[in-house]
Amino acid sequence: MKTRIARLHVAHDLRIETIDVAEPAAGEVLVSIGAGGICGSDLHYYHHGGFGAIRVREPIILGHEVAGTVKALGAGVSNVKIGDKVALNPSLPCGSCQYCDQGLHHHCLDMLFFGSAMRMPHVQGAFREAMVVKAEQCIPLADHVSLAEGACAEPLAVCTHARNQAGELNGKKVLVTGAGPIGALCVALAVEAGAAEIVVTDIQDATLKIAQQMGATKAINTGTNPDAMIEYAANKGHFDVVFECSGAPVALSTAIDCIRSQGIIVQVGIGGETNIPLNVLVAKEIVLKGTFRFNGEYIEAVKLINNGKIDVKPIITGRYKLEDAVAAFDTAGDRSRSVKVIIEF
């Protein structure tokens, strides 16, 4: 069996190629991929050949936000059946390292994660028409959920893990900095958790509009209105929780100014070296927490989509066929008009 793939050779050299697909072995499933979302890490690989110390050193199939339909089962598979729609968990931890032993599978020392250049040889990704995966990576989708919506389970899982880092949000005042797909989904999760107030900031009106559709009570363009956040810094800060989703140093600075004493800042966005005013962090007793990928939250995210508690449809701003993958990546990189771009297979 042959399948078409989207494989990156070097920055801006994304080719549609054809490879063989094996039959599923025991404990494996053959999935026909139906939809895949373009993530920020995919964009870094495409535009820059990597990010930070992580570089593309050999051709790599991109993609880790995918959903599809079960086409064949290997021996012993019982959690799914042929014809099931499934979201694919891109994480495959080893199960035996010190972190896996502690239940911290997302910190696995030998993690296999779709479309990652962190290790060599690279872990090939899921932007392909068909692929074989482990059965435990297949999480069933409800009949009414589209494959494009199912592909959003991965970024939703990232945000669900971030929400779990923040603790109780019911009745809380929440700030979300950065209104990309992660910020928009953090807004939706804050709504679902009962937050009393959700302010979202960005420098693009288009993404802020989507965040409002996801439930933000107020959207602020800090590019055109740079003084709008000053009022939230009064009296040692206004917000109980901040989800910093941009990775921009100025956004973290704003978060520290606007968080109340003993508030929690969850750093979701990834950036470079950032100066942190330790005197303010100490004096206000701020809790600054990192958050990385997800663990059991992938299943939690699929349930939230299946039961309709989170509607991911507003963040889907573009759909492209596999043969138009280059155009899809170019569109996804334009934040003035894109939140989540989907490749359909």
Secondary structure as the mmCIF struct_conf table of DSSP 4:
data_model
#
loop_
_struct_conf.conf_type_id
_struct_conf.id
_struct_conf.beg_label_comp_id
_struct_conf.beg_label_asym_id
_struct_conf.beg_label_seq_id
_struct_conf.end_label_comp_id
_struct_conf.end_label_asym_id
_struct_conf.end_label_seq_id
STRN STRN1 LYS A 2 VAL A 10
TURN_TY1_P TURN_TY1_P1 ALA A 11 HIS A 12
STRN STRN2 ASP A 13 ASP A 20
HELX_LH_PP_P HELX_LH_PP_P1 ALA A 22 PRO A 24
TURN_TY1_P TURN_TY1_P2 ALA A 26 GLY A 27
STRN STRN3 GLU A 28 GLY A 37
HELX_LH_PP_P HELX_LH_PP_P2 ILE A 38 CYS A 39
HELX_RH_AL_P HELX_RH_AL_P1 GLY A 40 HIS A 48
BEND BEND1 GLY A 49 GLY A 49
STRN STRN4 GLY A 50 PHE A 51
TURN_TY1_P TURN_TY1_P3 GLY A 52 ALA A 53
STRN STRN5 ILE A 54 ARG A 55
BEND BEND2 GLU A 58 GLU A 58
STRN STRN6 ILE A 60 ILE A 61
STRN STRN7 GLU A 65 LEU A 73
TURN_TY1_P TURN_TY1_P4 ALA A 75 GLY A 76
BEND BEND3 ASN A 79 ASN A 79
TURN_TY1_P TURN_TY1_P5 ILE A 82 GLY A 83
STRN STRN8 LYS A 85 LEU A 88
STRN STRN9 SER A 91 LEU A 92
BEND BEND4 GLY A 95 GLY A 95
BEND BEND5 CYS A 97 CYS A 97
HELX_RH_AL_P HELX_RH_AL_P2 GLN A 98 ASP A 101
TURN_TY1_P TURN_TY1_P6 GLN A 102 GLY A 103
HELX_RH_3T_P HELX_RH_3T_P1 HIS A 105 HIS A 107
TURN_TY1_P TURN_TY1_P7 LEU A 109 ASP A 110
STRN STRN10 LEU A 112 PHE A 113
TURN_TY1_P TURN_TY1_P8 PHE A 114 GLY A 115
STRN STRN11 SER A 116 SER A 116
BEND BEND6 MET A 118 PRO A 121
HELX_LH_PP_P HELX_LH_PP_P3 HIS A 122 HIS A 122
STRN STRN12 VAL A 123 VAL A 123
HELX_LH_PP_P HELX_LH_PP_P4 GLN A 124 GLN A 124
BEND BEND7 ALA A 126 ALA A 126
STRN STRN13 ARG A 128 ARG A 128
BEND BEND8 GLU A 129 GLU A 129
STRN STRN14 ALA A 130 LYS A 134
HELX_RH_3T_P HELX_RH_3T_P2 ALA A 135 GLN A 137
STRN STRN15 CYS A 138 PRO A 140
HELX_LH_PP_P HELX_LH_PP_P5 LEU A 141 ALA A 142
TURN_TY1_P TURN_TY1_P9 ASP A 143 HIS A 144
BEND BEND9 VAL A 145 VAL A 145
HELX_RH_AL_P HELX_RH_AL_P3 LEU A 147 ALA A 151
TURN_TY1_P TURN_TY1_P10 CYS A 152 CYS A 152
HELX_RH_AL_P HELX_RH_AL_P4 ALA A 153 ALA A 166
TURN_TY1_P TURN_TY1_P11 ASN A 170 GLY A 171
STRN STRN16 LYS A 173 THR A 177
BEND BEND10 GLY A 180 GLY A 180
HELX_RH_AL_P HELX_RH_AL_P5 PRO A 181 GLU A 192
TURN_TY1_P TURN_TY1_P12 ALA A 193 GLY A 194
BEND BEND11 ALA A 196 ALA A 196
STRN STRN17 GLU A 197 ASP A 202
BEND BEND12 ILE A 203 ILE A 203
HELX_RH_AL_P HELX_RH_AL_P6 ASP A 205 GLN A 213
TURN_TY1_P TURN_TY1_P13 MET A 214 GLY A 215
BEND BEND13 THR A 217 THR A 217
STRN STRN18 LYS A 218 ASN A 221
TURN_TY1_P TURN_TY1_P14 THR A 222 THR A 224
TURN_TY1_P TURN_TY1_P15 PRO A 226 MET A 229
HELX_RH_3T_P HELX_RH_3T_P3 ILE A 230 LYS A 236
BEND BEND14 HIS A 238 HIS A 238
STRN STRN19 PHE A 239 GLU A 244
BEND BEND15 SER A 246 SER A 246
HELX_RH_AL_P HELX_RH_AL_P7 PRO A 249 CYS A 258
STRN STRN20 ILE A 259 GLN A 267
BEND BEND16 GLY A 269 GLY A 269
BEND BEND17 GLY A 272 GLY A 272
HELX_RH_AL_P HELX_RH_AL_P8 LEU A 278 ALA A 283
TURN_TY1_P TURN_TY1_P16 LYS A 284 GLU A 285
STRN STRN21 VAL A 287 GLY A 290
BEND BEND18 ARG A 293 ARG A 293
BEND BEND19 ASN A 295 ASN A 295
TURN_TY1_P TURN_TY1_P17 GLY A 296 GLY A 296
HELX_RH_AL_P HELX_RH_AL_P9 GLU A 297 ASN A 306
TURN_TY1_P TURN_TY1_P18 ASN A 307 GLY A 308
BEND BEND20 LYS A 309 ILE A 310
HELX_RH_3T_P HELX_RH_3T_P4 LYS A 313 ILE A 315
STRN STRN22 ILE A 316 LYS A 321
HELX_RH_3T_P HELX_RH_3T_P5 LEU A 322 ASP A 324
HELX_RH_AL_P HELX_RH_AL_P10 ALA A 325 ALA A 332
TURN_TY1_P TURN_TY1_P19 GLY A 333 GLY A 333
TURN_TY1_P TURN_TY1_P20 ARG A 335 ARG A 337
BEND BEND21 VAL A 339 VAL A 339
STRN STRN23 LYS A 340 GLU A 344
#
